[in-house]
Amino acid sequence: MESTIDYFKDLKTTLERTAREPVFRQIAARFEDYISVHNPPGGSRLPDIRRVAEEFGVSIRTADLALQQLIERGICYRRPKKGTFVAAPVSPSFRICGLINQGPEPGAFADKDVTGPIYTGMTAEARKWNFDILSLSPERLDGYCANREIELAGVLLLYWSNREEILDLVRSHPELYFLFVNYDPGQFEPTAANIGAVFNDEFAGGFELAGAFAARGHRHFAIFNLELADCNYQLRKAGFREALHSFGVNPLDIHVEAPLPGNYTIEQQFRLGEELAEHHFRRHPETTALLCVNDLLATGAAHYLERNDLRDRVEISGYDNILPHLSENHHFSTMEIDFRAMGVQAIHLLARHATPDAPHILRVPPRPVFRFGQRNSSHATGGRR
């Protein structure tokens, strides 16, 4: 039952304006800590966005980003035109969770850079909820659904190459909840009440990276973008641009069109980064900050700048941190996707589907790894755990 009682009147609203952590995350943390300590009942209404903006002294956009963080992490939910509310706790009653992976190597997902940590997070969290994760095929799904001795919580999908196949499977099992957990394939719009997704918050990661660079005084930016079939790079770029726009900065965008979606190898992306850097810095030597949509382009760009003795005056960011040695060896900032947390949140979302406030799409915030200053200053700062 939703309550209009003001459970948040004693919430601390002071912020650390000079902290590296973005203001919207500080606000979200204030609410999360308050909810954890005071335990307001499920359905308790949070202050509306305008009140949050006024009391914390931030913009409406920043206040909305803060509340959205709580929604995406399952702590709160939002009802259009009514407000944001505390989610009710859910008892861990499910017993078995199915997992289907239709990737190029269906049985090898536990050893992969992306699906491996996702699976680790899933299994660790599933133990807390007292149910097992069972790897199965679409053909075996009917048998498990018909078995009355098994309580099937739902189905986790790690990879699916054919969108229509997955939608047919979802439609054929309206009694099950399906949850896709991986990179956002683009155009993922839930077509039924029984399908959802857990993705990395690409926009928020790009926004935080670019904002941190602009806060250091950079005003001459370039964005290196690689066009692929999915929408992740576009969301990262949009985050870059939104943050820079708030600082009054208009970056120069450099794009590369892939000959086939996703057809670039690691080595080819290294070379593309070098080629883009050579093309750009010969024309715009005043550039001091370079934002790349992935670590591979950033590494190639760093190679070019190092060879031409330009590296110490240009700060670079990549994105992903799947191969940490790239950003460490070439001393550039990056945004580390928390795949393990995506797996953990997938289990939470699957368990919470029993309530009407479960979001269809949950986006997990990445963690910043900032490496600023001269390359021989070996420190790295940011949200690493």
C-alpha positions, 0 to 999 in steps of 0.5 A: 500500500502506497503511503503519503506520510513524509518518511524522509523529512530528516534526510541529510541533504548536504553534498560534497561538491568537490568529491570525485563522485558525481552529485547524482550518485551522492544523492542516490546514496543518501536515499539508499543509506536512509532507507537501509537505516530507517526501513520505511515501509514498502510504498512509502513515497519519496520527495518529488523530483522538484523537491529533491532538486530544491533541497539538494540545490541541483537541477531537475535533471540531476535529481531525476538521474539520482532517483533513477539510480534507485529505481534501476537498482530495485530499491524504489519504483516509479508510478507515472504522475504519482511519484517514486516509492520504496519497493517492498522487500521480497521473500526468497521463495523461488527454487530453480532458475533456468539459464539459456545461452544461444551463443556461438559456444553455448557451453563455454559462457562461464569462461568468457570475459563478459558472460563469465563474471555475469554468471559468477554474480548470478550463482553467488546471489542465487545461493542467498535466495536458496535456488539453483541455476540450471543450464538448459536448452529451449527444447528442455524448457517445456519438460521443466515447466510441466514438472510439478515438483519443480518451481521455476523462477524464470529464465535468464538469457545470456546471449541470443543471436536471433531476436525473433527466436527469443520472442517466439520462446517468450510468447510460448511461455507467458507463465515464465519471466525471461530476463536478458543479461548482456550488452544492450543489443539495441531496439530492446523494447519489452513486447510482453509483460514477461520479458525484461533485461539487465544492461550496463548504464552506458549513458551514465558512464559516458556522462560521468567520464566526460564530466570528470574531464571537463571538471579538470578544465579541459575545453578542447575535446574529441570523441572517437566513435565506432559504429556497430549494430548495437546501441551501446556506443551511441549511448556512451557518446550521448553521455559524453555529449550531454555532460560536455554540453552542461559545461558549454563544450562542443566536442569534435566527433570522429566516426568510423563506419564498420564494413559489417556490424561487429566485424572489427577484430581487436587488432583492427580496432587498435589500428583504427585508434591510431589512424583516427588519432593521426588524422585528428591531431594533425588537424586539431593539435589544440585537443587536450582530451580524447573520449573513446567509446572503448578501450581498444580505440583508446589504446591505438590513440595512445600508441600514436600519441606516445610515438609522437611525444604528445601523450603527456599533454593529452588525457584519454578515456576508454570504456569497458575495462574488460582488459585492464592491462590496456588502460593500466599500461597506457595510463588512460581513464576508463569506465569499468562495466560491473558485469558481476553486479549485472548478474547479481541484479538479474537475480534480484529482478527475477525474484522481484517480478512477483511484485508490480513494481519490477522494472522491465529494464534495469541499468547497472552503473559502471565504476570509473577508473580515473588516471589523470596527470603525467603518465609517470604518476602511477596513481589511479583513482576512482570507484574501484573495489 
